[in-house]
């Protein structure tokens, strides 16, 4: 029984409090988390570190992208679609683009800048045929509107990561052909709506993640999260769906490798 953590931040400063990236990968491997995808949030200065972590470890891949919080940063905004495409194609360890999207909860960046950045990332995904990793918070309508405007009639594929949006947005994303990834939030006692959605997402569209170092699942809630904990999220979803842990591990693993079809497990 093996798992894949579809979204973590192995280079994050908070994780350094519990070990090096190698320590964290080793702990995950030791409990059956065979692979993970480490995510880029800043192209201008973080991406080289993200790629270096992926290249240093077997079965660790990475993405390239600008988080919506960073969309107004002049260095991030200066990265063109062509730049993004070129960098995304520069190494086989890069298997996705993002995380990108819209965050109207914090609004650390101007809304127009977020939308411009999001469109750039979507277009780069279409050009490279790489999956889009979507961050969406309090921006359901605009997120889906932009995905439709840019992606309708194309082969755009993607993933709503750390899903916590409305049921309607989840259904709209599924109708568009996207996948849904659940984090440790689905283990929280009061997450009734999230548990309901985790039960009805089609079996071939569901993924699991930690979003480490954030959102540690029960029984580690409030602590620093790490990829080794993704099995607790998988176990919670298995219980919700009435399937075995082994079946949940297999279907989420298979879904990851089908969506991120450039990932090669060795």
C-alpha positions as CSV (number, residue, x, y, z in Angstrom):
1,X,0.0,0.0,0.0
2,X,1.7,3.2,-1.2
3,X,0.7,6.8,-1.4
4,X,1.5,9.9,-3.5
5,X,1.4,13.3,-1.9
6,X,0.1,15.5,-4.7
7,X,1.0,18.8,-3.2
8,X,3.6,19.8,-0.6
9,X,6.3,22.5,-0.2
10,X,9.5,20.6,0.7
11,X,11.6,23.8,0.6
12,X,9.4,25.7,3.0
13,X,11.2,27.4,5.9
14,X,8.8,25.9,8.5
15,X,9.7,22.4,7.4
16,X,13.3,23.1,8.3
17,X,12.2,23.0,12.0
18,X,11.6,19.3,11.6
19,X,14.4,18.3,9.3
20,X,16.0,18.7,6.0
21,X,14.1,17.9,2.8
22,X,16.0,14.5,2.7
23,X,14.8,13.8,6.3
24,X,11.3,14.6,5.4
25,X,11.3,12.5,2.2
26,X,12.9,9.6,4.1
27,X,10.2,9.7,6.8
28,X,7.5,9.7,4.2
29,X,9.1,6.8,2.3
30,X,9.4,4.8,5.5
31,X,5.6,4.8,6.0
32,X,4.6,4.1,2.4
33,X,4.5,7.5,0.8
34,X,6.5,6.6,-2.2
35,X,6.3,9.9,-4.1
36,X,5.4,13.6,-3.8
37,X,5.0,16.7,-5.8
38,X,6.7,19.8,-4.4
39,X,5.1,23.1,-5.4
40,X,6.6,26.4,-6.6
41,X,5.0,29.7,-5.5
42,X,7.6,32.2,-6.7
43,X,9.4,31.7,-10.1
44,X,11.8,34.6,-9.6
45,X,13.6,33.3,-6.6
46,X,12.1,30.1,-5.2
47,X,12.0,27.9,-8.3
48,X,15.7,27.0,-8.4
49,X,15.4,25.6,-4.9
50,X,12.2,23.7,-5.7
51,X,13.8,22.1,-8.7
52,X,17.0,21.3,-6.8
53,X,15.0,19.4,-4.2
54,X,13.1,17.4,-6.8
55,X,16.3,16.6,-8.7
56,X,18.0,15.4,-5.5
57,X,15.4,12.8,-4.6
58,X,13.9,9.8,-6.3
59,X,10.2,10.0,-7.0
60,X,10.0,13.7,-6.1
61,X,8.8,16.0,-8.8
62,X,8.0,19.7,-8.9
63,X,6.0,22.5,-10.5
64,X,6.7,26.0,-11.7
65,X,4.4,28.9,-11.0
66,X,3.4,32.1,-9.2
67,X,1.0,31.9,-6.3
68,X,-1.8,34.4,-6.4
69,X,-0.4,36.1,-3.3
70,X,2.7,36.9,-5.3
71,X,1.0,38.1,-8.5
72,X,1.6,41.8,-7.9
73,X,5.3,41.4,-7.4
74,X,7.1,43.1,-10.3
75,X,9.6,40.2,-10.7
76,X,6.8,37.6,-10.9
77,X,4.8,39.8,-13.2
78,X,7.8,40.2,-15.5
79,X,7.8,36.5,-16.3
80,X,6.1,36.1,-19.6
81,X,4.1,33.2,-20.9
82,X,7.0,32.3,-23.2
83,X,9.4,32.4,-20.2
84,X,7.0,30.1,-18.2
85,X,6.7,27.7,-21.1
86,X,10.5,27.6,-21.7
87,X,11.2,26.9,-18.0
88,X,8.4,24.4,-17.7
89,X,10.0,22.4,-20.5
90,X,13.5,22.7,-19.2
91,X,13.7,19.6,-17.0
92,X,11.7,16.3,-16.9
93,X,11.3,16.7,-13.1
94,X,8.8,19.6,-13.8
95,X,5.5,17.9,-14.3
96,X,2.9,20.7,-13.7
97,X,2.3,24.4,-13.7
98,X,1.2,26.3,-10.6
99,X,0.1,26.8,-8.0
100,X,-1.8,29.7,-9.6
101,X,-5.3,31.0,-9.2
102,X,-7.2,33.6,-7.3
103,X,-7.3,34.4,-3.6
104,X,-9.9,37.0,-2.7
105,X,-9.7,36.1,1.0
106,X,-6.3,37.7,1.8
107,X,-5.9,39.8,-1.4
108,X,-2.2,40.0,-0.9
109,X,-2.0,40.9,-4.6
110,X,-4.3,43.1,-6.7
111,X,-7.2,41.2,-8.1
112,X,-6.5,42.3,-11.7
113,X,-2.9,41.1,-11.3
114,X,-4.1,37.8,-10.0
115,X,-6.4,37.3,-12.9
116,X,-3.7,38.3,-15.4
117,X,-1.2,35.9,-13.8
118,X,-3.8,33.1,-13.7
119,X,-4.6,33.5,-17.4
120,X,-0.8,33.4,-18.2
121,X,-0.5,30.1,-16.4
122,X,-3.5,28.6,-18.1
123,X,-2.2,29.5,-21.5
124,X,1.2,28.0,-20.6
125,X,-0.5,24.8,-19.6
126,X,-2.3,24.6,-22.9
127,X,0.9,25.2,-24.8
128,X,2.9,22.6,-22.8
129,X,0.1,20.1,-22.1
130,X,1.1,20.2,-18.4
131,X,-1.6,20.1,-15.7
132,X,-2.6,23.3,-14.0
133,X,-2.6,23.3,-10.2
134,X,-5.3,25.7,-9.0
135,X,-5.4,27.7,-5.8
136,X,-8.9,29.2,-5.2
137,X,-10.1,30.9,-2.1
138,X,-13.3,33.0,-1.9
139,X,-13.1,33.4,-5.7
140,X,-15.2,30.5,-7.0
141,X,-17.1,32.3,-9.8
142,X,-14.1,34.2,-11.2
143,X,-11.9,31.1,-11.0
144,X,-14.3,28.9,-13.0
145,X,-15.1,31.8,-15.4
146,X,-11.4,32.3,-16.3
147,X,-10.8,28.6,-16.6
148,X,-13.7,28.3,-19.1
149,X,-12.8,31.5,-21.0
150,X,-9.2,30.3,-21.5
151,X,-9.7,26.5,-21.6
152,X,-12.9,25.9,-23.4
153,X,-12.2,23.8,-26.6
154,X,-8.7,23.0,-25.5
155,X,-7.1,20.0,-23.8
156,X,-6.6,21.9,-20.6
157,X,-6.3,19.6,-17.6
158,X,-5.9,20.5,-14.0
159,X,-6.4,20.0,-10.3
160,X,-8.2,22.0,-7.7
161,X,-5.8,21.6,-4.8
162,X,-6.6,21.6,-1.1
163,X,-10.3,21.8,-2.0
164,X,-12.4,23.8,0.4
165,X,-14.7,25.7,-2.0
166,X,-18.4,25.4,-2.6
167,X,-20.1,22.3,-3.9
168,X,-21.1,24.2,-7.0
169,X,-17.5,25.0,-7.8
170,X,-16.5,21.5,-7.2
171,X,-19.2,20.2,-9.5
172,X,-18.3,22.8,-12.2
173,X,-14.7,21.8,-12.1
174,X,-15.5,18.2,-12.4
175,X,-17.8,19.0,-15.3
176,X,-14.9,20.8,-17.0
177,X,-12.8,17.6,-16.6
178,X,-10.6,18.7,-13.7
179,X,-9.5,16.6,-10.7
180,X,-10.0,17.4,-7.0
181,X,-7.4,17.0,-4.3
182,X,-8.3,16.8,-0.6
183,X,-6.0,17.9,2.3
184,X,-6.0,17.2,6.0
185,X,-9.1,19.5,6.4
186,X,-11.2,16.5,5.4
187,X,-10.2,14.9,8.7
188,X,-11.5,17.8,10.8
189,X,-14.7,17.0,12.9
190,X,-16.7,20.0,11.6
191,X,-15.8,19.6,7.9
192,X,-19.2,18.1,7.1
193,X,-19.6,19.7,3.6
194,X,-16.1,18.7,2.7
195,X,-16.7,15.2,3.8
196,X,-19.9,15.1,1.7
197,X,-18.0,16.2,-1.4
198,X,-15.2,13.7,-0.7
199,X,-17.9,11.0,-0.8
200,X,-19.4,12.0,-4.2
201,X,-16.3,12.9,-6.2
202,X,-15.9,10.3,-9.0
203,X,-13.3,7.7,-8.0
204,X,-11.2,8.5,-11.1
205,X,-10.9,12.2,-10.2
206,X,-9.8,12.2,-6.5
207,X,-6.3,12.9,-5.2
208,X,-4.8,13.4,-1.8
209,X,-2.3,15.9,-0.5
210,X,-0.7,17.4,2.6
211,X,0.0,21.0,1.5
212,X,2.8,20.6,4.0
213,X,3.8,22.4,6.2
214,X,0.1,23.5,6.5
215,X,-3.1,21.8,7.5
216,X,-1.9,18.8,9.3
217,X,-4.6,16.1,9.6
218,X,-6.0,14.7,12.7
219,X,-4.4,13.5,15.0
220,X,-1.6,16.0,14.3
221,X,-3.8,19.1,13.8
222,X,-2.0,22.3,14.8
223,X,1.5,20.7,14.2
224,X,3.8,21.1,11.3
225,X,2.5,19.0,8.5
226,X,4.7,16.7,6.4
227,X,4.2,14.2,3.5
228,X,4.3,11.2,5.9
229,X,0.9,12.3,7.2
230,X,-0.9,12.1,3.9
231,X,-1.9,8.5,4.7
232,X,-4.2,9.9,7.5
233,X,-6.1,12.0,4.9
234,X,-6.3,9.0,2.7
235,X,-7.6,6.9,5.5
236,X,-10.3,9.4,6.4
237,X,-11.5,9.6,2.8
238,X,-11.5,5.8,2.6
239,X,-13.8,5.6,5.7
240,X,-16.1,8.3,4.2
241,X,-16.4,6.4,0.9
242,X,-16.7,3.0,2.6
243,X,-13.7,1.5,0.9
244,X,-10.5,0.0,2.2
245,X,-7.3,2.0,2.9
246,X,-5.6,-0.1,0.2
247,X,-8.2,0.8,-2.4
248,X,-8.0,4.5,-1.5
249,X,-4.3,4.4,-1.8
250,X,-4.4,2.7,-5.2
251,X,-7.0,4.9,-6.8
252,X,-5.4,8.2,-5.6
253,X,-2.0,6.9,-6.8
254,X,-3.4,5.8,-10.2
255,X,-5.3,9.2,-10.6
256,X,-2.1,11.1,-9.9
257,X,0.0,9.2,-12.4
258,X,-2.8,9.5,-15.0
259,X,-3.1,13.3,-14.5
260,X,0.6,14.0,-14.1
261,X,1.5,11.7,-16.9
262,X,5.1,12.9,-17.1
263,X,5.8,11.5,-13.6
264,X,7.8,8.3,-13.8
265,X,8.0,6.2,-10.6
266,X,11.3,4.4,-10.2
